[in-house]
């Protein structure tokens, strides 16, 4: 059992009672019968300036019997240098020197094995002091439980000895303070990342967040910089080296030479609200051109957004789209939202391109994937007109309604399939009917979009008649409505049971091929799947 005290040091009788209680719970007595052990402290020293240590940290260090600290080599401990003025000659010092710092080692377990053995050996050394009744303070830069080495001692010892953790000012907080820039404001989200992550993972997370701090730079700096550039965040990023220390350095990250970056540095992408960072695109000056990004929102709420889409929505100055879809995007200070009806796609596209021509960064939102019966076609059709050909346009994919419904039902799209819209608003029903006949004659699984609405109630019935000419009445059919949303409904029926009354514009219909299987694995697990191999193959 770990005992954590938040206020001060317990009197002797209270400490004795605590020790006895600890012994009773553990069932062992490491002091030979007295039940008294030492007390473990994890002490955060703050980012480097000794004056930023808390009063409690100073108090604990001063009163401790043993002061332990990690270091890369003897005499190299930054933690010790921060706390030096509070160390006394009678302190027992325990330098915990890493056996390896760069990942190169001949240990049979590699870097991870070498570090595990090291932490185990360090914990044993500290346990010996605690068992002898000594108070042990493990000091660490920043906060002990924020990427700190102390946490490895905590995990090995806190369940065995009375323990208190003294929080400290983190390097992230110090970096923001030295830059004089807010990290997050309002509903913004801060993401803290280790620079040791793979470059692609860093880029994805940087694109998806509002604000970010990247730790552990040093040799990771080149790929952190590339990740910032790939995510479109490099112009927003700042660099802080040895925050609050005498050798402190700050500036724009894009201007920093890679060979000059030490481990104790942080990349900061601060709050976008009221940011003074240079805009990533034109800011409205005469002759400047912005950009239109068509963003797929997926079939429902934020959990369906890709990191790239999330980042582009956050970075946009203007959001354009059907009002129902715009309502899915969080409101951000400074962004302008332009909602419209769902039947004015060309006008919406032209409006977005006009904004971009005036230097705005515009996100046009679209449900599902913007290239599947959605806004990408409308935007590109207008963008190919002469007056808009100089406006950059990008399309970001999203999860389609067909894929969402298929996943909810199992894997009905596991083999070849066709995607057809039943809406005759933009093409004649005769064209739709002919395509249905050919697709079903080819034995393709069908994903039927736009099956019906208040003004279109007969198409589903007509489609069912056509399908039954070539498909068995018991062909599996998936009806997916509002998949991923609060009114999600996924039903598995047979083709002969397909009732137009059960279908509206929020429903997608997946019709199986001759090979599609519907299997009830249990009372509450009914799945549909289409084999990847045909019997003749």
C-alpha positions in Angstrom: 0.0 0.0 0.0 1.3 3.5 -0.9 0.6 6.2 1.6 0.6 9.7 0.2 0.7 12.7 2.5 -0.3 16.1 0.9 0.5 18.4 3.7 3.8 18.5 5.7 5.6 15.8 7.6 3.8 13.5 10.0 4.7 13.8 13.7 6.8 10.9 15.1 3.8 9.1 16.6 1.8 9.4 13.4 4.7 8.2 11.4 5.1 5.2 13.7 1.4 4.4 13.4 1.7 4.7 9.6 4.7 2.4 9.6 2.9 -0.2 11.7 -0.1 0.0 9.4 2.1 -0.5 6.4 3.7 -3.5 8.0 0.3 -5.0 8.9 -0.9 -4.7 5.3 2.3 -6.0 3.7 2.6 -8.8 6.2 6.4 -8.3 6.4 8.7 -6.4 8.7 11.8 -5.2 6.8 13.4 -3.6 9.9 13.7 -6.7 12.0 10.5 -6.3 14.0 10.0 -2.5 14.7 7.7 -2.0 11.8 9.5 1.3 11.1 10.8 2.1 7.6 12.1 5.2 6.0 9.9 7.4 3.8 10.3 7.8 0.0 9.9 11.2 -1.6 9.8 11.9 -5.3 10.8 15.6 -5.5 10.1 17.8 -8.6 12.7 20.6 -8.9 11.1 22.6 -11.7 12.6 23.4 -15.1 16.1 24.5 -14.0 16.1 27.8 -12.2 16.6 26.9 -8.5 14.2 29.8 -7.5 11.4 27.9 -9.2 11.6 25.0 -6.7 8.6 24.8 -4.4 8.9 25.5 -0.7 7.8 21.9 -0.1 10.6 20.6 -2.3 13.2 22.6 -0.4 11.8 21.4 2.9 11.9 17.7 1.9 15.4 17.9 0.5 16.7 19.7 3.6 15.2 17.2 6.0 16.1 14.0 4.0 18.7 11.6 5.1 19.5 10.4 1.5 19.3 12.4 -1.7 19.3 10.4 -4.9 19.6 11.7 -8.4 20.0 10.4 -11.9 22.8 11.4 -14.3 24.3 10.4 -17.6 27.8 10.1 -16.1 29.4 10.9 -12.7 29.2 14.6 -11.9 26.7 15.3 -14.7 23.4 15.4 -12.8 21.3 18.4 -13.7 19.0 17.6 -10.9 21.8 17.8 -8.4 23.0 21.1 -9.8 19.5 22.6 -9.3 19.3 21.5 -5.7 22.9 22.0 -4.8 22.4 24.9 -2.5 20.1 22.8 -0.3 22.5 19.8 0.1 24.3 19.4 3.4 27.6 17.6 4.2 25.7 15.1 6.3 23.4 14.1 3.4 24.1 10.6 2.0 24.1 11.1 -1.8 23.1 8.3 -4.2 24.1 9.1 -7.8 22.1 6.8 -10.1 24.2 6.8 -13.3 22.6 5.5 -16.5 24.4 2.6 -18.1 23.4 3.8 -21.6 21.7 6.9 -22.9 21.6 6.5 -26.7 20.2 3.0 -27.2 23.6 1.4 -28.1 24.5 -1.4 -25.7 25.8 -5.0 -25.6 23.3 -6.0 -23.0 21.6 -9.3 -24.1 18.2 -7.6 -23.7 19.2 -4.5 -25.7 18.5 -1.0 -24.6 15.3 -1.9 -22.8 16.9 -4.8 -21.0 19.8 -2.7 -19.8 17.5 0.0 -18.5 15.2 -2.5 -16.7 18.2 -4.0 -14.9 19.4 -0.5 -14.1 16.2 0.6 -12.6 15.9 -2.6 -10.6 19.4 -2.2 -9.2 18.7 1.5 -8.3 15.4 0.5 -6.5 17.3 -2.1 -4.5 19.9 0.5 -3.4 17.1 2.9 -2.3 15.2 0.1 -0.6 18.3 -0.6 1.5 18.2 2.9 2.9 14.4 2.8 3.4 14.7 -0.5 5.2 17.3 1.0 7.5 14.7 3.7 8.5 16.3 6.5 6.4 14.3 9.1 4.5 15.1 9.1 0.8 14.4 12.1 -1.5 14.8 11.2 -5.2 15.1 14.6 -7.0 14.3 15.2 -10.6 14.0 18.1 -13.0 10.5 19.3 -13.9 7.8 17.1 -12.4 8.7 13.7 -11.0 5.8 12.0 -12.8 6.1 13.8 -16.1 8.6 11.9 -18.3 10.8 11.8 -15.2 13.2 9.1 -14.1 11.7 9.1 -10.6 8.6 7.3 -11.9 10.6 4.1 -12.4 11.5 4.1 -8.7 8.0 5.0 -7.8 6.6 2.0 -9.6 9.0 -0.3 -7.8 8.9 1.1 -4.3 5.8 3.1 -3.6 3.7 0.0 -2.9 6.3 -1.0 -0.2 7.1 2.2 1.6 5.2 5.4 2.7 5.6 7.7 -0.2 4.9 11.3 -1.1 5.4 13.0 -4.5 6.2 16.7 -4.6 5.0 18.2 -7.9 7.3 20.5 -9.9 6.9 23.1 -12.7 7.2 21.2 -16.0 9.5 22.1 -18.9 6.4 22.6 -21.0 4.9 25.2 -18.6 8.3 26.9 -18.4 8.7 27.0 -22.1 5.4 28.6 -22.6 6.2 31.2 -19.9 9.5 32.0 -21.5 7.9 32.4 -24.9 5.1 34.5 -23.4 2.5 32.6 -25.4 -0.6 30.8 -24.1 -0.5 27.0 -24.5 -4.3 26.5 -24.7 -7.4 28.7 -24.4 -11.1 27.9 -24.1 -11.9 24.5 -25.6 -8.5 23.9 -27.2 -6.7 20.7 -26.7 -3.0 20.4 -25.7 -1.1 17.3 -26.9 2.3 16.4 -25.3 4.5 14.2 -27.5 7.9 12.5 -27.1 10.1 13.3 -30.0 11.1 9.6 -30.1 7.8 8.7 -31.8 8.0 7.7 -35.5 7.8 10.7 -37.8 4.5 9.7 -39.4 2.9 9.3 -35.9 4.2 12.7 -34.9 2.9 14.3 -38.0 -0.6 12.8 -37.6 -0.9 13.9 -34.0 0.4 17.3 -34.7 -2.1 17.8 -37.5 -4.9 16.7 -35.3 -4.3 18.8 -32.2 -4.8 22.5 -31.4 -1.6 23.0 -29.4 1.4 20.8 -28.9 4.6 20.4 -27.0 7.3 17.9 -28.3 9.8 16.7 -25.7 13.1 14.9 -26.0 14.5 16.7 -29.0 18.3 16.4 -29.3 19.0 13.7 -31.9 15.3 13.5 -32.7 15.1 17.1 -33.9 15.5 16.5 -37.7 12.5 14.2 -37.9 10.5 16.3 -35.4 11.0 19.3 -37.7 10.0 17.2 -40.7 6.8 16.1 -38.9 6.0 19.7 -38.1 6.4 20.5 -41.8 4.4 17.6 -43.0 1.6 18.4 -40.6 1.6 22.1 -41.8 2.5 23.3 -38.3 6.1 24.4 -38.8 5.3 28.1 -39.2 3.5 28.0 -35.8 6.2 26.2 -33.9 8.7 27.7 -31.4 11.8 26.3 -29.9 12.9 26.6 -26.3 16.2 25.3 -25.0 17.1 25.0 -21.3 14.1 27.1 -20.2 14.9 29.3 -17.2 18.6 28.2 -17.2 21.6 30.5 -17.9 22.1 29.0 -21.4 18.4 29.5 -22.4 17.6 30.0 -26.1 14.3 30.6 -27.7 13.1 31.4 -31.2 11.1 30.1 -34.2 11.8 26.4 -34.7 12.2 26.7 -38.4 15.3 28.9 -37.9 17.1 26.4 -35.6 20.0 24.3 -36.9 19.6 20.6 -36.2 23.2 20.1 -35.0 22.8 22.7 -32.2 19.9 21.1 -30.4 20.4 19.4 -27.0 18.2 16.9 -25.3 16.9 19.5 -22.8 14.8 21.4 -25.4 11.2 21.6 -26.2 9.2 22.3 -29.4 6.0 24.3 -28.7 3.0 24.9 -31.0 1.0 27.4 -28.9 -2.6 28.4 -28.8 -4.1 29.4 -32.1 -6.5 31.9 -30.5 -5.2 35.3 -31.3 -1.9 33.8 -32.5 0.7 36.2 -33.9 2.4 33.4 -35.9 2.6 33.9 -39.6 -0.4 32.6 -41.5 0.1 29.3 -43.3 -1.6 30.7 -46.4 -2.5 34.1 -47.8 -3.9 36.6 -45.3 -6.1 38.6 -47.7 -3.5 40.9 -49.2 -4.0 42.0 -52.8 -2.8 39.3 -55.2 -2.5 36.6 -52.5 -4.4 33.4 -53.0 -5.5 31.1 -50.2 -6.7 27.6 -50.5 -9.8 25.4 -50.5 -9.6 22.1 -48.7 -12.6 19.8 -49.1 -12.8 17.8 -45.9 -14.6 14.5 -45.4 -16.2 14.4 -41.9 -17.1 10.7 -42.0 -20.6 9.4 -41.4 -21.2 10.8 -37.9 -19.4 12.6 -35.1 -15.8 13.6 -34.3 -14.6 10.0 -33.6 -14.9 9.4 -37.4 -12.5 12.2 -38.3 -9.0 11.5 -39.6 -6.2 13.3 -37.8 -5.5 15.2 -41.1 -9.1 16.3 -41.4 -9.2 17.4 -37.8 -6.1 19.5 -38.3 -7.4 21.2 -41.5 -10.7 22.1 -39.8 -8.8 23.6 -36.9 -6.5 25.6 -39.2 -9.2 27.0 -41.5 -10.2 30.6 -41.4 -13.6 29.9 -43.1 -15.8 26.9 -42.9 -18.3 26.4 -45.7 -20.9 23.7 -46.0 -24.4 22.3 -45.5 -25.5 23.6 -42.1 -26.3 20.1 -40.7 -22.7 19.1 -41.4 -21.2 22.3 -40.2 -22.9 21.7 -36.9 -20.6 18.7 -36.4 -17.5 20.9 -36.4 -16.5 22.5 -33.1 -16.9 26.3 -32.9 -13.5 28.0 -32.7 -12.8 31.6 -31.9 -11.9 33.6 -35.0 -13.3 31.2 -37.5 -16.1 32.2 -39.8 -18.9 29.7 -40.6 -20.9 29.9 -43.8 -23.9 27.5 -43.7 -26.3 26.8 -46.6 -29.0 24.5 -47.8 -28.1 21.1 -49.1 -29.3 21.8 -52.7 -26.9 24.6 -53.6 -23.7 22.7 -54.1 -22.4 24.7 -57.0 -23.1 28.1 -55.4 -21.4 26.8 -52.2 -18.4 25.8 -54.2 -18.2 29.1 -56.0 -18.5 31.0 -52.7 -15.6 29.0 -51.1 -13.4 29.6 -54.2 -14.1 33.3 -54.1 -13.0 33.4 -50.5 -9.8 31.6 -51.3 -9.1 34.0 -54.2 -9.2 36.8 -51.6 -6.5 35.0 -49.6 -8.6 33.0 -47.2 -7.9 29.4 -46.0 -11.3 27.7 -46.6 -12.5 24.2 -45.5 -15.5 22.9 -47.3 -17.1 20.2 -45.2 -18.8 17.1 -46.5 -20.3 14.1 -44.9 -18.7 10.7 -45.4 -16.0 10.9 -48.1 -16.2 14.1 -50.1 -15.5 12.3 -53.4 -18.5 9.8 -53.0 -21.7 11.6 -54.0 -20.5 14.7 -52.2 -18.9 18.1 -52.4 -15.5 17.3 -54.0 -17.0 17.0 -57.4 -19.0 20.2 -57.1 -15.9 22.1 -55.9 -13.6 20.7 -58.7 -16.2 21.3 -61.4 -16.3 25.0 -60.5 -12.5 25.2 -59.8 -11.8 24.1 -63.4 -13.5 27.2 -64.7 -11.0 29.8 -66.0 -11.4 32.4 -63.2 -10.6 29.8 -60.5 -7.8 27.8 -62.0 -5.2 29.5 -59.9 -6.9 28.6 -56.6 -5.3 25.6 -54.9 -7.8 22.8 -54.1 -7.2 19.7 -52.0 -9.5 16.9 -51.1 -9.2 15.0 -47.8 -10.8 11.5 -47.7 -13.2 10.4 -45.0 -14.9 7.2 -43.9 -17.8 6.5 -46.2 -21.3 5.6 -45.1 -21.0 2.3 -47.0 -17.8 1.4 -45.1 -19.3 2.4 -41.8 -22.4 0.3 -42.3 -20.5 -2.6 -43.6 -18.2 -2.6 -40.6 -21.2 -2.4 -38.2 -22.7 -5.5 -39.9 -19.5 -7.5 -40.4 -17.8 -7.6 -43.9 -20.4 -7.6 -46.6 -18.0 -5.6 -48.9 -15.3 -8.3 -48.6 -15.4 -8.9 -52.4 -16.1 -6.8 -55.5 -18.9 -4.3 -55.1 -20.6 -1.4 -56.8 -21.8 1.9 -55.4 -24.9 3.4 -56.9 -27.1 6.3 -55.9 -30.9 5.8 -56.2 -31.5 9.5 -56.4 -33.0 10.6 -59.8 -32.5 14.3 -59.0 -29.3 14.5 -61.0 -29.7 11.5 -63.4 -32.7 9.8 -65.0 -34.2 6.7 -63.4 -33.7 4.8 -66.6 -29.9 5.2 -66.1 -30.1 4.0 -62.5 -32.2 1.0 -63.5 -29.8 0.0 -66.2 -26.9 0.2 -63.9 -28.7 -1.8 -61.3 -29.4 -4.6 -63.8 -25.8 -4.7 -65.0 -24.3 -4.7 -61.5 -26.6 -7.4 -60.2 -26.1 -9.5 -63.4 -22.3 -9.2 -62.6 -23.1 -10.6 -59.1 -21.6 -7.6 -57.4 -22.5 -6.6 -53.8 -24.3 -3.3 -54.0 -24.1 -0.2 -51.8 -27.2 1.9 -52.5 -26.9 5.5 -51.5 -29.7 8.1 -51.4 -32.5 5.4 -51.4 -35.4 7.6 -50.5 -36.7 10.9 -49.1 -39.9 12.7 -48.4 -40.3 13.5 -52.1 -38.9 10.1 -53.3 -40.7 7.1 -52.0 -40.9 4.7 -54.9 -37.3 4.1 -55.9 -36.6 1.4 -53.2 -39.5 -0.6 -54.3 -38.5 -0.4 -57.9 -34.9 -1.3 -57.1 -36.1 -4.4 -55.1 -38.1 -5.6 -58.1 -35.1 -5.3 -60.4 -32.8 -7.0 -57.9 -35.2 -10.0 -57.4 -34.9 -10.7 -61.1 -31.4 -11.9 -60.5 -31.0 -12.4 -56.8 -32.6 -15.0 -54.5 -35.3 -13.7 -52.1 -33.1 -14.7 -49.1 -30.1 -12.6 -50.2 -28.8 -10.8 -47.2 -29.5 -7.1 -47.0 -28.0 -4.6 -44.5 -30.0 -1.5 -43.6 -27.7 1.0 -41.9 -29.2 4.1 -40.5 -27.3 7.0 -38.8 -24.3 4.6 -38.3 -22.0 6.2 -35.7 -24.7 8.7 -34.7 -27.0 8.8 -31.7 -29.8 7.1 -33.6 -27.7 4.3 -35.1 -29.7 1.3 -36.3 -28.2 -1.7 -38.2 -30.7 -4.4 -39.4 -30.0 -7.5 -41.3 -32.9 -8.7 -43.4 -33.6 -10.7 -46.6 -34.1 -9.0 -50.0 -37.7 -10.1 -50.2 -38.3 -8.3 -46.9 -37.0 -5.0 -48.0 -39.8 -2.5 -47.3 -39.5 1.1 -48.6 -41.2 2.3 -45.5 -38.1 1.3 -43.5 -35.8 3.5 -45.6 -35.1 7.2 -45.6 -32.2 9.6 -46.7 -30.2 8.7 -43.6 -30.2 5.0 -44.5 -27.8 3.1 -46.7 -28.6 -0.3 -48.2 -26.1 -3.0 -48.7 -27.3 -5.9 -50.9 -25.3 -9.1 -50.8 -24.1 -11.1 -53.9 -24.9 -14.8 -54.5 -22.0 -15.6 -52.2 -22.7 -13.3 -49.3 -23.4 -15.1 -46.0 -25.6 -14.0 -43.1 -24.8 -16.0 -39.9 -26.2 -15.7 -36.5 -23.3 -16.5 -34.2 -25.3 -16.0 -31.1 -28.6 -14.3 -30.1 -27.0 -10.9 -30.2 -24.4 -11.4 -32.9 -25.8 -11.5 -36.4 -23.0 -10.9 -39.0 -22.9 -10.6 -42.8 -19.8 -11.3 -44.8 -18.8 -11.9 -48.4 -16.1 -14.5 -49.1 -13.0 -13.2 -50.9 -12.8 -16.4 -53.0 -15.4 -17.6 -55.5 -16.1 -21.3 -55.6 -14.7 -21.6 -59.2 -11.4 -20.0 -58.2 
